[in-house]
Amino acid sequence: MKTRLCSIILSIVILILILCGCGKKSGTTLPPLSALAPLPDSTIIEIVQNYDHDTLLVNWGQPVRIMEGNTGAVWKLDDTRDLLLFYNEYQKVFAAQIK
Protein backbone atom coordinates (compact mmCIF):
# COMPACT_ATOMS: atom_id res chain seq x y z
CA MET A 1 0.00 0.00 0.00
CA LYS A 2 2.79 2.45 0.93
CA THR A 3 4.73 1.74 -2.25
CA ARG A 4 1.64 2.32 -4.37
CA LEU A 5 0.95 5.62 -2.61
CA CYS A 6 4.59 6.67 -3.08
CA SER A 7 4.40 5.78 -6.77
CA ILE A 8 1.26 7.86 -7.22
CA ILE A 9 2.77 10.84 -5.40
CA LEU A 10 5.99 10.57 -7.41
CA SER A 11 4.00 10.40 -10.65
CA ILE A 12 2.05 13.52 -9.69
CA VAL A 13 5.25 15.42 -8.83
CA ILE A 14 6.86 14.44 -12.14
CA LEU A 15 3.74 15.50 -14.03
CA ILE A 16 3.71 18.87 -12.27
CA LEU A 17 7.38 19.43 -13.09
CA ILE A 18 6.78 18.63 -16.74
CA LEU A 19 3.72 20.86 -16.98
CA CYS A 20 5.32 23.83 -15.23
CA GLY A 21 8.26 23.70 -17.60
CA CYS A 22 11.07 22.67 -15.29
CA GLY A 23 14.19 22.44 -17.40
CA LYS A 24 12.83 25.03 -19.82
CA LYS A 25 15.23 27.85 -20.47
CA SER A 26 14.09 30.98 -18.76
CA GLY A 27 15.11 34.60 -18.80
CA THR A 28 16.93 34.23 -15.51
CA THR A 29 19.51 31.94 -17.09
CA LEU A 30 20.09 33.99 -20.24
CA PRO A 31 23.38 35.88 -19.89
CA PRO A 32 23.60 39.48 -21.10
CA LEU A 33 25.05 40.05 -24.56
CA SER A 34 28.13 41.67 -23.03
CA ALA A 35 28.87 38.41 -21.16
CA LEU A 36 28.50 36.36 -24.35
CA ALA A 37 30.83 38.47 -26.48
CA PRO A 38 34.15 37.11 -25.14
CA LEU A 39 33.02 33.47 -25.42
CA PRO A 40 33.91 31.22 -28.37
CA ASP A 41 31.34 31.27 -31.20
CA SER A 42 30.37 27.63 -30.68
CA THR A 43 29.61 28.27 -26.99
CA ILE A 44 27.45 31.29 -27.78
CA ILE A 45 25.48 29.31 -30.35
CA GLU A 46 24.91 26.50 -27.85
CA ILE A 47 23.77 28.92 -25.11
CA VAL A 48 21.11 30.69 -27.20
CA GLN A 49 19.43 27.54 -28.53
CA ASN A 50 15.72 27.17 -27.66
CA TYR A 51 15.22 30.60 -26.10
CA ASP A 52 12.04 32.25 -27.29
CA HIS A 53 11.92 35.63 -28.98
CA ASP A 54 10.11 37.33 -26.08
CA THR A 55 12.74 36.21 -23.55
CA LEU A 56 15.48 37.62 -25.79
CA LEU A 57 13.63 40.94 -26.08
CA VAL A 58 13.13 41.21 -22.31
CA ASN A 59 16.78 40.43 -21.54
CA TRP A 60 18.60 42.03 -24.48
CA GLY A 61 16.23 44.73 -25.69
CA GLN A 62 15.37 45.30 -29.33
CA PRO A 63 17.61 43.66 -31.94
CA VAL A 64 19.41 45.84 -34.47
CA ARG A 65 17.44 44.12 -37.23
CA ILE A 66 14.45 41.78 -37.50
CA MET A 67 14.37 39.45 -40.49
CA GLU A 68 11.45 39.48 -42.89
CA GLY A 69 8.44 37.61 -41.57
CA ASN A 70 9.89 37.67 -38.05
CA THR A 71 11.84 34.51 -38.87
CA GLY A 72 14.91 35.76 -37.06
CA ALA A 73 16.77 38.70 -35.58
CA VAL A 74 20.25 40.19 -35.40
CA TRP A 75 21.92 41.46 -32.23
CA LYS A 76 25.31 43.17 -31.93
CA LEU A 77 27.79 41.10 -29.92
CA ASP A 78 30.58 43.65 -30.19
CA ASP A 79 31.99 46.15 -32.68
CA THR A 80 32.92 43.47 -35.21
CA ARG A 81 30.46 40.61 -34.72
CA ASP A 82 26.72 40.14 -35.08
CA LEU A 83 24.64 37.31 -33.61
CA LEU A 84 22.03 36.05 -36.09
CA LEU A 85 19.22 34.02 -34.57
CA PHE A 86 16.66 32.08 -36.59
CA TYR A 87 13.27 31.15 -35.11
CA ASN A 88 11.04 28.15 -35.67
CA GLU A 89 7.24 28.38 -35.92
CA TYR A 90 7.05 28.64 -32.11
CA GLN A 91 9.38 31.68 -32.07
CA LYS A 92 12.18 29.68 -30.43
CA VAL A 93 15.78 29.85 -31.61
CA PHE A 94 16.56 26.76 -33.64
CA ALA A 95 19.71 28.01 -35.38
CA ALA A 96 22.29 30.71 -34.76
CA GLN A 97 25.18 32.16 -36.66
CA ILE A 98 27.90 34.67 -35.85
CA LYS A 99 29.12 37.01 -38.56
C-alpha positions as CSV (number, residue, x, y, z in Angstrom):
1,M,0.0,0.0,0.0
2,K,2.8,2.4,0.9
3,T,4.7,1.7,-2.2
4,R,1.6,2.3,-4.4
5,L,1.0,5.6,-2.6
6,C,4.6,6.7,-3.1
7,S,4.4,5.8,-6.8
8,I,1.3,7.9,-7.2
9,I,2.8,10.8,-5.4
10,L,6.0,10.6,-7.4
11,S,4.0,10.4,-10.7
12,I,2.1,13.5,-9.7
13,V,5.3,15.4,-8.8
14,I,6.9,14.4,-12.1
15,L,3.7,15.5,-14.0
16,I,3.7,18.9,-12.3
17,L,7.4,19.4,-13.1
18,I,6.8,18.6,-16.7
19,L,3.7,20.9,-17.0
20,C,5.3,23.8,-15.2
21,G,8.3,23.7,-17.6
22,C,11.1,22.7,-15.3
23,G,14.2,22.4,-17.4
24,K,12.8,25.0,-19.8
25,K,15.2,27.9,-20.5
26,S,14.1,31.0,-18.8
27,G,15.1,34.6,-18.8
28,T,16.9,34.2,-15.5
29,T,19.5,31.9,-17.1
30,L,20.1,34.0,-20.2
31,P,23.4,35.9,-19.9
32,P,23.6,39.5,-21.1
33,L,25.1,40.0,-24.6
34,S,28.1,41.7,-23.0
35,A,28.9,38.4,-21.2
36,L,28.5,36.4,-24.3
37,A,30.8,38.5,-26.5
38,P,34.2,37.1,-25.1
39,L,33.0,33.5,-25.4
40,P,33.9,31.2,-28.4
41,D,31.3,31.3,-31.2
42,S,30.4,27.6,-30.7
43,T,29.6,28.3,-27.0
44,I,27.5,31.3,-27.8
45,I,25.5,29.3,-30.3
46,E,24.9,26.5,-27.8
47,I,23.8,28.9,-25.1
48,V,21.1,30.7,-27.2
49,Q,19.4,27.5,-28.5
50,N,15.7,27.2,-27.7
51,Y,15.2,30.6,-26.1
52,D,12.0,32.3,-27.3
53,H,11.9,35.6,-29.0
54,D,10.1,37.3,-26.1
55,T,12.7,36.2,-23.5
56,L,15.5,37.6,-25.8
57,L,13.6,40.9,-26.1
58,V,13.1,41.2,-22.3
59,N,16.8,40.4,-21.5
60,W,18.6,42.0,-24.5
61,G,16.2,44.7,-25.7
62,Q,15.4,45.3,-29.3
63,P,17.6,43.7,-31.9
64,V,19.4,45.8,-34.5
65,R,17.4,44.1,-37.2
66,I,14.5,41.8,-37.5
67,M,14.4,39.5,-40.5
68,E,11.5,39.5,-42.9
69,G,8.4,37.6,-41.6
70,N,9.9,37.7,-38.0
71,T,11.8,34.5,-38.9
72,G,14.9,35.8,-37.1
73,A,16.8,38.7,-35.6
74,V,20.2,40.2,-35.4
75,W,21.9,41.5,-32.2
76,K,25.3,43.2,-31.9
77,L,27.8,41.1,-29.9
78,D,30.6,43.6,-30.2
79,D,32.0,46.1,-32.7
80,T,32.9,43.5,-35.2
81,R,30.5,40.6,-34.7
82,D,26.7,40.1,-35.1
83,L,24.6,37.3,-33.6
84,L,22.0,36.1,-36.1
85,L,19.2,34.0,-34.6
86,F,16.7,32.1,-36.6
87,Y,13.3,31.2,-35.1
88,N,11.0,28.2,-35.7
89,E,7.2,28.4,-35.9
90,Y,7.0,28.6,-32.1
91,Q,9.4,31.7,-32.1
92,K,12.2,29.7,-30.4
93,V,15.8,29.9,-31.6
94,F,16.6,26.8,-33.6
95,A,19.7,28.0,-35.4
96,A,22.3,30.7,-34.8
97,Q,25.2,32.2,-36.7
98,I,27.9,34.7,-35.8
99,K,29.1,37.0,-38.6
